[in-house]
C-alpha cells in the first residue's frame, strides 16, 4: 500500500475526466466511508505490530543490575 493510497483511498491518476455534480456527492460519501474503513484497518495493523515488537523486545530485555555502595 502506498502512502498516497492511505491518504486518499486511491492510486494517483495521470488523467482524470471531470465528474458530474450529482455523482460527486455520492462518490464523495462512498470514498469517505472507504477511507475511514481503510484508516481504521491501518490503525489496527499498527497497534498489532506495536504489540508484536513490544513482545519480542521484552523477551530479550534484562533488568538493570542493582549496585550497592562499595561494589566494584
C-alpha positions in Angstrom: 0.0 0.0 0.0 1.4 3.4 -1.0 1.2 6.5 1.3 -0.9 8.2 -1.4 -3.5 5.3 -1.2 -3.5 5.5 2.6 -4.3 9.2 2.4 -6.7 9.4 -0.5 -8.1 5.9 -0.8 -7.0 5.6 -4.4 -3.9 5.5 -6.5 -2.9 8.7 -8.3 -4.1 9.1 -11.9 -2.3 10.9 -14.7 -5.6 11.9 -16.4 -9.0 12.2 -14.8 -12.2 13.2 -16.5 -14.4 15.6 -14.6 -17.4 14.1 -12.9 -21.0 15.4 -13.0 -22.1 17.4 -9.9 -24.7 14.8 -8.9 -22.2 11.9 -8.9 -19.5 13.8 -7.0 -21.6 13.9 -3.8 -22.4 10.2 -4.0 -18.8 9.3 -4.8 -17.5 11.5 -2.0 -19.7 9.7 0.5 -18.6 6.3 -0.7 -14.9 7.4 -0.8 -15.2 8.9 2.7 -16.6 5.7 4.1 -13.9 3.6 2.3 -11.2 5.9 3.6 -12.5 5.7 7.1 -12.5 1.9 7.0 -9.0 1.9 5.5 -7.7 4.2 8.3 -9.3 2.0 10.9 -7.7 -1.1 9.4 -4.3 0.7 9.3 -4.7 1.7 12.9 -5.4 -1.9 14.0 -2.4 -3.1 11.9 -0.1 -0.5 13.6 -1.4 -1.4 17.1 -0.8 -5.1 16.3 2.7 -4.5 15.1 3.5 -2.3 18.1 2.4 -5.1 20.5 4.3 -7.7 18.5 7.5 -5.6 18.6 7.0 -5.0 22.3 6.6 -8.7 22.9 9.8 -9.6 21.1 11.7 -6.7 22.7 10.7 -7.8 26.2 11.8 -11.4 25.6 15.4 -10.2 25.4 15.2 -7.4 27.9 17.1 -7.8 31.2 16.6 -5.9 34.4 19.4 -3.4 35.2 21.9 -4.7 37.8 21.4 -3.3 41.3 24.6 -1.9 42.6 25.3 -1.4 46.3 27.6 1.1 47.9 31.2 -0.1 47.8 30.8 -2.6 45.0 33.1 -2.5 42.0 
